[in-house]
Amino acid sequence: MRYLPKSDSERREMLAACGVSTPEELFEHLPEAVRLNRPLNLPPGISEYDIVQYFRDRAGETAWYWRDA
């Protein structure tokens, strides 16, 4: 089952269920020394459609292995 919170109200509801009001509060218990204080070096995101297609393509590349095993 897919779940992608898309609205501010859904995000607020999830945070409230965790007992916090901001995402940053989720990590306040961590010492500053172990926090990453810079953005992650990740490629830009892609759409759900594109990622599903990517994995379907990868599955097709290895289908011969399971078929012939």
Backbone as CSV, one residue per row, in Angstrom:
resi,resn,N_x,N_y,N_z,CA_x,CA_y,CA_z,C_x,C_y,C_z
1,MET,0.837,-1.171,0.000,0.000,0.000,0.000,0.884,1.237,0.000
2,ARG,0.578,2.165,-0.886,1.354,3.390,-0.995,0.755,4.461,-0.090
3,TYR,1.625,5.258,0.505,1.141,6.405,1.260,2.137,7.541,1.127
4,LEU,1.718,8.607,0.504,2.548,9.789,0.351,1.760,10.973,0.894
5,PRO,2.134,11.481,2.074,1.392,12.622,2.618,1.532,13.821,1.696
6,LYS,0.418,14.344,1.262,0.472,15.405,0.274,0.001,16.749,0.798
7,SER,-0.668,16.762,1.918,-1.201,18.032,2.389,-0.569,18.428,3.720
8,ASP,-0.583,19.713,3.995,-0.072,20.204,5.277,-0.848,19.602,6.432
9,SER,-2.153,19.453,6.281,-2.956,18.903,7.375,-2.578,17.448,7.656
10,GLU,-2.269,16.672,6.619,-1.830,15.287,6.827,-0.486,15.250,7.544
11,ARG,0.410,16.137,7.171,1.710,16.194,7.843,1.546,16.591,9.307
12,ARG,0.713,17.591,9.572,0.474,18.012,10.956,-0.131,16.872,11.777
13,GLU,-1.031,16.133,11.163,-1.668,15.007,11.849,-0.640,13.933,12.217
14,MET,0.257,13.621,11.301,1.296,12.624,11.585,2.234,13.105,12.678
15,LEU,2.626,14.371,12.617,3.506,14.908,13.652,2.813,14.877,15.005
16,ALA,1.547,15.249,15.045,0.794,15.228,16.304,0.724,13.810,16.872
17,ALA,0.550,12.820,16.002,0.512,11.431,16.453,1.835,11.018,17.096
18,CYS,2.922,11.674,16.697,4.245,11.409,17.270,4.517,12.279,18.486
19,GLY,3.601,13.202,18.778,3.765,14.062,19.942,4.656,15.266,19.709
20,VAL,4.823,15.665,18.457,5.653,16.823,18.124,4.872,17.737,17.179
21,SER,5.396,18.945,16.991,4.707,19.854,16.080,5.537,20.210,14.853
22,THR,6.820,19.846,14.848,7.671,20.096,13.683,8.534,18.863,13.413
23,PRO,8.950,18.669,12.173,9.846,17.538,11.889,11.156,17.623,12.678
24,GLU,11.642,18.823,12.908,12.898,18.991,13.640,12.808,18.432,15.059
25,GLU,11.616,18.541,15.653,11.433,18.026,17.012,11.642,16.517,17.092
26,LEU,11.468,15.823,15.992,11.684,14.376,15.990,13.133,14.015,16.300
27,PHE,14.036,14.949,16.066,15.467,14.656,16.214,16.124,15.411,17.349
28,GLU,15.345,16.148,18.139,15.923,16.946,19.226,16.656,16.104,20.249
29,HIS,16.270,14.857,20.416,16.910,13.994,21.407,18.326,13.581,20.996
30,LEU,18.665,13.761,19.726,19.999,13.387,19.254,21.012,14.465,19.594
31,PRO,22.187,14.078,20.078,23.226,15.073,20.350,23.623,15.801,19.063
32,GLU,23.930,17.061,19.189,24.320,17.872,18.031,25.496,17.240,17.281
33,ALA,26.386,16.569,17.986,27.585,15.988,17.377,27.262,14.885,16.367
34,VAL,26.109,14.244,16.490,25.790,13.149,15.566,24.793,13.566,14.487
35,ARG,24.366,14.805,14.520,23.427,15.296,13.504,24.179,15.744,12.259
36,LEU,23.587,15.496,11.124,24.143,15.962,9.856,23.589,17.360,9.606
37,ASN,24.431,18.351,9.669,23.987,19.739,9.552,24.216,20.307,8.158
38,ARG,23.933,19.468,7.177,24.019,19.898,5.791,23.055,19.036,4.990
39,PRO,22.635,19.508,3.845,21.749,18.680,3.018,22.473,17.432,2.512
40,LEU,21.735,16.370,2.342,22.309,15.168,1.750,22.605,15.421,0.279
41,ASN,23.650,14.809,-0.227,24.019,14.945,-1.628,23.291,13.869,-2.425
42,LEU,22.027,14.134,-2.726,21.192,13.173,-3.437,20.758,13.751,-4.776
43,PRO,20.553,12.890,-5.750,20.036,13.391,-7.030,18.604,13.887,-6.840
44,PRO,18.116,14.690,-7.757,16.734,15.164,-7.657,15.755,13.990,-7.647
45,GLY,14.615,14.184,-7.015,13.600,13.149,-6.960,12.974,12.906,-8.327
46,ILE,12.343,11.746,-8.453,11.638,11.430,-9.686,10.199,11.057,-9.335
47,SER,9.352,11.030,-10.317,7.945,10.746,-10.072,7.741,9.276,-9.706
48,GLU,6.608,9.007,-9.074,6.267,7.631,-8.739,6.181,6.781,-10.005
49,TYR,5.577,7.326,-11.046,5.469,6.597,-12.311,6.858,6.197,-12.814
50,ASP,7.810,7.145,-12.801,9.156,6.866,-13.315,9.884,5.821,-12.478
51,ILE,9.730,5.870,-11.154,10.448,4.895,-10.321,9.844,3.501,-10.473
52,VAL,8.528,3.422,-10.598,7.891,2.120,-10.826,8.361,1.545,-12.161
53,GLN,8.404,2.382,-13.193,8.875,1.925,-14.503,10.335,1.485,-14.440
54,TYR,11.156,2.230,-13.710,12.566,1.875,-13.560,12.707,0.456,-12.989
55,PHE,11.965,0.168,-11.926,12.078,-1.157,-11.312,11.467,-2.251,-12.184
56,ARG,10.442,-1.932,-12.932,9.911,-2.915,-13.881,10.949,-3.249,-14.948
57,ASP,11.625,-2.220,-15.428,12.685,-2.447,-16.417,13.801,-3.305,-15.830
58,ARG,14.210,-3.011,-14.590,15.270,-3.797,-13.968,14.824,-5.238,-13.777
59,ALA,13.570,-5.441,-13.397,13.052,-6.802,-13.217,13.084,-7.558,-14.541
60,GLY,12.772,-6.882,-15.624,12.809,-7.515,-16.938,14.203,-7.938,-17.332
61,GLU,15.203,-7.200,-16.870,16.597,-7.538,-17.192,17.030,-8.839,-16.540
62,THR,16.456,-9.169,-15.381,16.870,-10.383,-14.664,15.846,-11.506,-14.771
63,ALA,14.746,-11.272,-15.480,13.707,-12.298,-15.589,14.245,-13.583,-16.212
64,TRP,15.171,-13.468,-17.124,15.733,-14.659,-17.768,16.379,-15.576,-16.732
65,TYR,16.996,-15.027,-15.702,17.670,-15.852,-14.694,16.668,-16.754,-13.996
66,TRP,15.545,-16.210,-13.569,14.565,-16.993,-12.824,13.807,-17.957,-13.748
67,ARG,13.626,-17.562,-14.974,12.925,-18.408,-15.933,13.765,-19.640,-16.279
68,ASP,15.085,-19.465,-16.402,15.975,-20.549,-16.835,16.570,-21.341,-15.674
69,ALA,16.311,-20.902,-14.437,16.939,-21.575,-13.275,16.320,-22.929,-13.018
